[in-house]
Amino acid sequence: MVYQFGDFRLDCQRFELQLNGRAVRVERKPMELLILLASRQGQLVTRAEIAERLWSSEVFVDTEHGINTAVRKLRHLLRDDAEEPRFIQTVTGMGYRFVASVTTAEPAHASVQTQASKEAIDSAGAEAVTPEVAHSGVRPRRRVLGWYAAAGLCALGAFGGTAVYRLRQHSAEVKYTQLTDFTDSAVQPALSPDGHMLAFIRGVDPFMTVDQIYVKMLPSGEARKVTDDNRLKYGLSFSPDGSEIAYTVLEGPVFSTYVVSALGGEPQLLFKNAAGLQWLDQQHILFSQAPTGIHLSVVKSSVSRENVQLLYAPAHERGMAHYSYPSPDRRWAIVVEMNGNGEWAPCRLIALEGEHQTRTVGPQGGCTSAAWSPDGNWMYFGAYVDGHNHLWQQRFPEGEPQQITSGPTEEDGIAVDPDGHSLITSLGVYQTSMVFHDEKGDHTLSSDGEVIWWPSPVFRQEDKVIYYLLRRGKGLGTELWQTEVDSGKSEAVLPNISMASFNISPDGKQVVYATWGANGVTELWRAPMDRSWAPVRLGIAGARMPQFGGQGQILFQRAEGGTNYLEQSDADGKNISKVVPYPISDLQSISPGRKWVILAAARPVEDHRQTIMAVSLEDGSRKILCADYCTPKWSPDGKYLFITVQYVSRNSPGRALAIPMGPGETFPDFPAEGIPPLAEPSVVQGSRSVPRSVVVPGMDPDHYAWINATVQRNLYRITLP
């Protein structure tokens, strides 16, 4: 069966959507949903029916979120508008209706009716109806039955044709071969030198994760778990003989390198203060170490860590060179680093020999992974450009970046096959929805787009309204949105204004926000929440994470040279001064009573280790909050402080502690070194466990929201064009 609507042609048997005669790449679930909706043109298709038809056998999938994401992606592909739909109409609280006019036809490649189609029509209890009769309006009952029969026909292709879809969903230039088939995710691929073993982390995060390392013999061996290490980890690499896998672990504020046998076993500490380790040869290694704080800098040394030579240090003290990938001739390396704001920066090429030459390479976006071709003639990058992660290539040394992959799926992580003809990457989808929890359970709050987890969403009005940044469609822009918890109604607070971060005034009447100027540098603005007057530009180039203070001032993070400071201005952006004299790494938040700010900064002791601390805006006193890295969150009234003690993994949603504050936001007795990982409520008197690691606190531990991020990624081999 072929459906035609607008400029689109949907061929069920070929599992293909065309726009003006050209194939459109569509993921499996959105395609299945489109077939279902088109086959029921004009009728309400409930969310319950969609869940049953598309996910009946996938019992561990969050179908509510999956439906929202599939609809969003379809609207993007069809260029549809949720407010004024031409194709997919939302029936609030019920489901969806395909409202476009649809005509049907037999596919050009089908000369006879198949036995499957006969069975589908017979099972529907209808006579065969020609397209002309079905759309004449003369026999409405048979028209309805005809749609159901067509739905059955399409289901044979949509739900039984996955293998066909996987072969057809990508362009002819690039061939995709699936290597893993997990219902969750596989990320961070690494290949052994001979290309026979594939190591990866079976988990959701392409960077730091508590999930475990697996090894798979290519092409079709079973994946075997080789670690049982619940610390945050990243950066897998094989030893030259392929017998060991090195990986980076975050231990408190320090990065360390461990090695584990490729056959499994107990990990062994290789080096403290070492990250992203790669072997240059049997006797030399390339890695990052921090001379102070978290300033990860690239060095090389002998395998016994003698004769350490500094190769590259990020310009900003907050900069962190997490990975470095040496060229085959060991003369150059591609560095993957974070900038002074903790964001992925464009990749950088550095020299391993001679003068310390350095320049940016790859696309102008956040570079998260890199690799070389075996002959050293090509550089490959995983990069975040225009709101999406895709793969790029660039001829060495002076070529221009070229995009390899595109479309609604995203790719991250690169391992190049020794033959140079293909690479392995983690490919899949990232989907989000907002969920509110109360004494009755969890309630999904619909959001047509990607909810941004940092800066954190916030509650106001006693858990009645939640505010958050939302990315809709293609691009980097994120708008401030609000959702009413009771009704589920959502709307943009300041439409068409893209924000990097925001803070709402204590009285709820104003918002101060950072946005990107024309030159890509952030600046501050202040605006009314009710749009009663135009936003006021405060300027302050480079200012980030603005917060309303208690005396009408605005606090923010800003770099001076290569160092970040906590600064403040008046409400108009004038009279700028430092709040504290010492450098900081990050400003996280301000307490509701405007008495404390939470910072990442060096400890006020001799070792200068980085820590998360609360700093009093009244007397400057400091209180260490966490023994490990954390992002504490305040309840809207300041009566609780929520701290993560167990990270989310593929097997657990993690856990946080809700710690009661004293009158006037006074702190209870904390451990001297802060709340340790896996701490129980007894660590601070009156604390309670919350069964989520990253939450948006409500008024008490029983009321909170969380971002349900569903990540499904598998490893694919991609032939290089």
Secondary structure, 3 states (H helix, E strand, C coil): CEEEECCEEEECCCCEEEECCEEECCCHHHHHHHHHHHHCCCCEEEHHHHHHHHHCCCCCCCHHHHHHHHHHHHHHHHCCCCCCCCCEEEECCCEEEECCCCEEECCCCCCCCCHHHHHHHHHHCCCCCCHHHHCCCCCHHHHHHHHHHHHHHHHHHHCCCHHHHHHHCCCCCCCEEECCCCCCECEEEEECCCCCEEEEEECCCCCCECCEEEEEECCCCCCEECCCCCCCEEEEEECCCCCEEEEEEEECCEEEEEEEECCCCCCEEEEECCEEEEECCCCEEEEEECCCCCCCEEEEEECCCCCCEEEECCCCCCCEEEEEEECCCCCEEEEEEECCCCCECCCEEEECCCCCCEEECCCCCEEEEEEECCCCCEEEEEEEECCEEEEEEEECCCCCCEECCCCCCEEEEEEECCCCCEEEEEEEEEEEEEEEEECCEEEEECCCCEECCCCCCEEECCCCEEEEEEECCCCCCCEEEEEECCCCCEEECCCCCCCCEEEECCCCCEEEEEEECCCCCEEEEEEECCCCCCCEEEECCCCEEEEECCCCCEEEEEEECCEEEEEEECCCCCCCEECCCCCECEEEEECCCCCEEEEEEECCCCCCCEEEEEEECCCCCEEECECCCCCCEECCCCCEEEEEEECCECCECCEEEEEECEHHHECCCCCCCCECCCCCHHHCCCCEEECCCCCEECCCCCCEEEEEEEEEEEEEEEECC
